[in-house]
Each structure stands twice: as C-alpha cells, then as structure tokens.
Amino acid sequence: MTDAQDTAADSSLRTPGGTPPDDAGSSVTGAPTPLLEPREGIPPVIADAAALAEVVTAFAAGSGPVAVDAERASGYRYGQRAYLVQLRREGAGTALIDPVACPDLSGLGAALSGVEWDLHAATQDLPCLREIGMVPDVLFDTELAGRLAGFPRVGLGAMVESVLGFVLEKGHSAVDWSTRPLPEPWLRYAALDVELLVDLRDALEKELDRQGKLEWAHQEFDAIASAPPAEPRKDPWRRTSGMHKVRRRRQLAVVRELWETRDRIAQRRDVSPGKVLSDAAIVEAALALPSTVHALSALNGFGHRTGRRQLEQWQAAVDRARALPDTALPMPGQPVTGPPPPRAWADKDPAAAARLSAARAGVSALAERLSMPQENLISPDSVRRVCWEPPAATDVAAALAGYGARPWQIELVTPVLAAALSAKSA
C-alpha cells in the first residue's frame, strides 16, 4: 500500500467532525455514502446588504478554519469573475453569497482576517475572490495537500470519497453560474462543495504530518497566500488555439487584429470570446487572407449564421492587418527570456542537454521515492534554468531560491541537481 492508500483505508479519517447525515461515512470495505443534502439544508442566497451584514457577524463569531469556494461562468461570460461564493465555518453554518448583488465582500474578508481559509485548488479561485475584496492571510489547499501526500486523484470529489467515504454529486460543475435565479439543484451542489472541506483538511493534515511533509505543505500554502496578483499576459492573442499553423508575419497580424476585435466585442457583451468567434475561425481567416466579405463568408466559422454586419467587422479587421507596413507586423514567436525549448538543446548545447537529462532522471527518482508529482517537488522551469546556465556546485541552492523555490524544495533538490551538474561537467 502507498501512503495515500493507507490514508484511504484508515476508518478513523472517515468520520467528519461536523456530524454529517446519520450513519455518516462508510467502512473500509463498504461502498461510499452519497452526500445528498447539506446538514442544515440549502441556505438562502445572500443578495442584499442587510443579509450580508448578518453573515459577516456570524462568520466573525465562528470558530476554526473557514471553508471557501467560488463558482465562475467559464465558457459563458467574459473573464473569470465569481458568480457565487460559498463559505462554511463551525458556529456559522454555510452561506451562499451572490457577488453580483453584493459585489464588495471586503467586509467579510476583513472579518476573516487571520483565520485559515480552506480551499480546493486555491489558485483557481483566489483571483476572482480578490476582485470582490476577499484575500486570505493563511490558507490550506486541499488539492495541493493531496498532491504532496501522494494521492493519485486530487479532484475534490475523488478526495472526499477516498479519504472521508462520501460521494459528492459533481454534475453542475460546468453550468452557467451567471444564471439568475440559480436553480435549487445547483445551490445544493454549491453548498455541498464546502460541506466537508474542513473535515478533508483535517484528515490531510494528519496524513501530511504522518509522512513528515506537513512543514513542506505549510511553505507551499504560504507561498500561494503571499503571491502578488499575476501580471497581465503579454500578447495573449498568441495563445489562440491552432497558432502553430500560422507561419507568415502578415497572417500573424490577422490573428492579432481578429483576436483583439473579438475581445473588445466579448467584453462589451459580457460573453465568452469563443461565443463571439471561434479560434478555429480566426486561424482560418489568417491562413486565407480574404480580400472581400464574400471570400470571408466562404470560410469555416463565417458561414450563413454570420450576419452581414458581423462579416463586415471581421473583414475590416483583416483589412487592417493587410494594410500594415512590414515594420508593424508581429514577429513570429515570443521573446525568449529563459532557456530555449529542451528539444533544441542537443543541437545548441549538447553538454546542457546531458545535464538536463541527468537532472530530470534524478528529480524523477526523488519524486517517486517521496510519492509526489515531479512538478510539485520542483518547478521544471527551475531545473531547466539551472541546467542551461549552471551555477557553481556550491551556488545551486542560491540559484533555486532566486527562481522561487521554497526552502523544503531547495533542501531536497539541491544535492540531486549538484550531482547532475558535477557528473556532466567532469
């Protein structure tokens, strides 16, 4: 049995401290128990200042960590804003808050200052929570904890089932959460997402401590909580799906013009950009470089359902790109600030390629011994940078720190990388 399997088989971890439904949990050999209803029922959605004030008071008076989750409308609306926020805390119960009706939750965030926030896949929800004024000082990420502990499946449903013995219904994860009013089944699903999050956190803390990894996890959580907001992505249009087909600079300019036009329209209409114009259509137009609306309308993605006015706006974007002087055309690829792609190392620097091969083998072996994914043991980018421009053997730890590695990672990985660098430079 792996450490993770030992945890799943430990029946003491299958009894949530908050006493969910009667006959809660399941035995090691029994089937998991479906979790069908929140223990206090589905709470009303908080959608006005008076009700929000009551929630703030109740959660400030609660005890222990607070479970936090947020639902977005990815694929339906522009951006990644939150359309529902769920919280649960001992002594306060569960709250479902509508951040459209209550867009400023900074008062709630302040009331929970210093309280540990328990989230699953925290980096997914923290940006949209930050937008509405909710930023944790301390957090526990149950997905990341599962990775560090060696669980093979770390989705919330899989973790709750394997550790606590309950089955969460996951049928509403990809619905349009901007819908108003939200249907009752969706609200039930949302409330259940935080129902056992603190119990899962407690079980994972116990397992991480048993494996000697709890301090590692705390360092990871602290790094997430203290990380600044991500910088806006440079040239986001370059991430258009299918860009590998676009080779010529004039074609790249068409992608850029169409992407930026689509983005402005999507933002104005508050819809997902893909609902305005597909990536495939953008690439199709870039490759064809149509000179007329009629030619554009014959391309995939610009068919009979596209109105004349819409076709004209897309053709105008193509025309702008066609009219650009050569000096204004985008260059292929993006400026490289780090090492080149590893596939090019053998030709550019065979010694560096050999260092990288040895380092990867060493990191892989260490990650396997520790029962965790390699990317959680150390960032692959950090390994590439150390191998491309190798520091002195005594400076590997400092180099890793400069690339953002945490102390526990530096302690474990430095000997592996130093050995790889020494072996291939001898």
N, C-alpha and C positions, 0 to 999 in steps of 0.2 A: 504493500500500500504506500502511496505517496503521502506526504504531509497533508495535502489537501483532502485526500480520500479519508485519512484518519479523522480530519475535522468533520467531514460529512457524516461519518459513521458514529460520531460522539453524540449520543442521545441527549446529553446534558446541554448541548448547544441548540436543541430543537424546541426549547420551551421559552418562548418570548416572555420577557419580564412584564410586559403590559397586559398579560392575560387576554389574548385574542379570543375568538369564539370558543364555546365549550368544547371539551375534548380536543383542545388545540394540539397541533403537532402530529407527528407520526413516528412510529417506531423505526428502528434501523431497517427492518425487513418489510415494513408495511408501505402502502402507497402514500404518496404525499397528499396532504389535505388541501382541497381547493379553498382559497380565501375569497369568499363571495361578497361579503359586506363589511364596511368599516365597523369597528366595535361600537361606536356611538351613532351609527347611521351616517348618511350623507349630510354634511353640514351645508347650510345655506351659503350661496356665493356672496362674498363681501363686495358691495358695489357702491357704497356711499361713505362719506367722511365719518358719520356717527358710528356706523358699524365697524369701520376700520379702527377708530379710536378704542372701541371695546376690545378688539383683537390685540392691539398694541399693549393695552393694560394687562390682558390675560397672559400674553406670552412673556411680558416682562416679569410677571409674578410666578411663572412656571419654574420648573427645576430641571437640571440636567441639560444634555445637548438638545438641539432643535433639528429635526429632520426638515430638509428644504428641497423642493423640486420646482421646475418650471416647464410649462408647455409652450412650444412655439408653433408657428404655422408654416414650417418649411415646405416649399413647393407650392404654396398658395399665395403668400403675401411677400412683399418686398422686405428684405432684411431679415433679421433674426430676433425681433422683439418678442417679449414674453406676452402671452395672451391668457395665462392662468398661472398663479403661484400657489403652491401647496406647502403648508407647514404643519408640523406636529411636535408638541412638546409635552412632557409629563406635567400634569396640572393644568394644562391649557387645552388639551384635545387637539383636534385637527381644524385648520382653517383653509378655506379656498378663497383666494382673493382675485378679483378681476382688475388687472393693471391697466385696462383700457379706461374703466370708470374711475380707478384710483391710481393715476399714473405716477404719483410721488409716494414711494414707500420708504423714504429716508427716515421717517419717524419710527417705523418698525425696525429698520436696520439699526438705528441708534439704540432702541430698546434691547436689542440682542447683542449689543457691543460686549465683547469679552466672552460671549457664550460660544461654545463649539457648535459649528454648523456641520451637519452630516448630509453629504450629497453623494449621488452616484454619478460618476463621470463628471466631476466638478467643472472641468474646463469647458464643457459644452454649455453649462447653464450660467456660469459666472458673468460672461459678457452681457447677457440680457438682464440679469439681475442688477448689474452695475448701472445699467441705463435707468433703472427705476429707483436707484438710491440704496440698494442693498448690497453691502460689501462685507464679507466676514473677516474677523480678526484671526480666528482659529477655525480650521476645518478638518474633517475626516472624510476622505474619499473612499467609499466602499468598493468602487470598481478598481481603483489603483491598489487598494489593500488586497483585493483578491488576486491581482496580478503578482504582487510581491509574495503572497503566500503560496503561489503555485497552482491556483485553480485553473483548470483548462478552459472553462466557460465563465466569463465575468459579467455577462448581462445581468441586470437586476433580477429578472425572473429566474434565471438559472442559479444565481447566488442564493436567493431566498429559498428556492426549492432544495438545493443541495445542502445548505447549512441549517436552515430552520425547518424544513419539511413542509413548506406551504407552496401552493401553486398560485401565482398571480396571473390573472387574465390580461393578455397583452394586445388585445385586438384593436385598441384605439390609439396606438402609439403614433400613427401617421395620418390622423384625421386633421381636418382644418379647424384648429383651435381658435380661429378668429370668429367662428360661427357664434351668433347670439340669437336666442339664449342657447346655452350649452345643454345638450340632451343629458338626461339623468344618467344613462349608462356611461357616458364619458366622465361625468363628475364622480361616479362611483369608482371608475378606473383611476382617476386622478387622486382621489383620497386614499385608495389602497396603495398607491405608489410610495406614500410616506408612512403607511401604517406600521410597517415592520423595519423601517430603515435604521432606527436606533438599536433595535434588537440585533440586526445584522451587524451593525458597527461593533456592538459589544462582543459578539461571537468572533468577529475577525480580529479584534484587538487581542483577545485571548489566544487566538491561533498565531498571530504575529509574534506575540510575546513568547509562546512556546517554541517557535522556530528561531528566536533570537533576532527577529527582524523589526521589532516594534520601533526602535530608535530610527532605523532606516526610513520607516513609513512616516514618522513624525517630521523628519527632514524633508521628505518629498511634499508632505502636506503644507509645511511652512513655505516651501518654495512656490507652491501654487498660490497660496494666500497672499504672498508678498509680491508676486509678479505684477508689473505695471500692465496697463491695457496694451494689447497688441497694436503695433504700428500699422497704418493702412498699407495694404499690399501695393507694391509698385507694379504698374502696368497690369492690372487684373485681367484685361482683355486677353492676355497671353495664355490664360488658363482655359480658354474656350476649348471644349471637347472637340477633338479632331484636328487640332492645330498642327499635328505632325505632317499633315498633307500639304500644308501651306508653306511654300518654299521661297517665292519671289517677294521682294520688298513691296511692290505695288499691291500684291494680294494681301500682305500683312496689313497694309494701310486700310484696305477694305474691311478686314476683320475688325480693326480698331474703330473705324467710323460706325460700322453697324452695331458693334457691341456698345459703344458709348451712346448711340441714339436709342438703342433698346433699353439701356439702363435708365436714361432720363425718363422715358415713357413709363417704364415699370415703377420707378419711384413716384412719379406723378399719380399713377393709377393705383399705387399700393398693391401691386400684384407681383408674383414671382416672374423674373425676367424670362424664364422658359415658357411662360404662358403668352408672352408678347411675341417672341420669335425664338425658334429653337437654335441651339448651337449648330446643328447639322445644316440648317438653312443658311446661317452666316458663312460657314465654310464653303458651302455650295456656291454662294454668290461670289466669294473671294476667288475661287478657282475659275469661275466662268467669266468674271469681269464684264457683266452685261452692260450694254450701252443704252438700252431703252427699257421702258417699263414692260413692253411686250416681251422682250427677251428675258427679263427678270421673272415675269409671271410663269414662264415655262419651266422654271427651276423647281426642284423639290423643295417644299416648305413655303412656296409662294403661290400656291395653287388657287383654285376657284373660290375658296373661302376667304381669300385675302381681298379686301375691298380696294377700289381704285385709289382712294386717298392714302391708304396704308402702303400700297405699292409705290406710290409717288414719293412717300417719305423715305422708304428704303432705297429707292433708286437715287434720290438726292444724296443719301449717304455714300452710295457707291460712286456717284459723280464727283463728290468732294475728294474722295480718295484718288480717283483717276486724274483729277486736276492738280494734285500736289506736285511741286517740283521735286526732283530726285533728292535734293538735300533735306527735304522734310519727311522723307519716307522712313519708317521704323527699320531698325537694323534687325536681322534675324537673330534669334536667341536673346538671352538676357545677359547683362554684365555679370561675369562670374567673380564673386568676392572671395570664394574659398577654393578648395581643390577642384580639379576637373572631374568629370564623371569617372568612376572607377574603371569602367570598361576601356577608357583611353589610357590608363596608367601604364600598361605593358609597353605601349609604343613610346609614350612621352618620358617615362622614368621607370625602367624595369626594376631598379632597386626599391623604389617606393612601392611598386606593385607587390614585390616579395614581402616587404614589411607589412603591408596591409593584409596579405594572405595569412601571414603568421599571427598577426594581431587578432584577426577575425576568428581564427581557429582557437586561440587562447581564450577570447571573450566567450565564444560559444561553449567551450568546455566548462568554464567557470559558471556561466548562467545555468547550464544543465545541472551542475552539482548543487546550485542554490535553488533549483526548481523555480525559475522565473524567466520571463522573456528577455532576450538579449537587450532589446531597446530600453527596458526598464533598469537593467544593470548599468548601462552607459549609453549615451546618445551615439548612434552610428556616425553622425557628423563629427563628433569629437574624436572618434577613433580615426576617421579619415584625415582630419586636420593634423593630428599628432604624427601620423604615418607619412603624410606628404611633406611636411616641414618638421622633421624630428628634432625635438629639443635634446639637450644632453640628458643622459640617463637619470641624473640627479634632479632634473628640472621637469620631469614628466608630471609630477603632482601639481606643480605650479601651472603648467600648461592646461591641464584638465580643469583646474579651478578657474582659469581665465575663460574657459569655454562654458562655464556654468555648472560643472559637475558638483554634486553635493559631497560633503566630507566622507560619508559612508562609501560612496562610489569611488572616490579618489583612493581611499584606503585599500579597497578590494582590487581595483583595476590597475593601479599604478604598477605593481610588480609584474602583472601579465604583459602590459604594454612595454615596460622597460626591458623585459626578457625578449620580446619580439623584436624590438629595435636593436638590441645588442646582438642577437643571433644573426640578423640580416646585415649588420654593418661590419661583422667580423671578417 
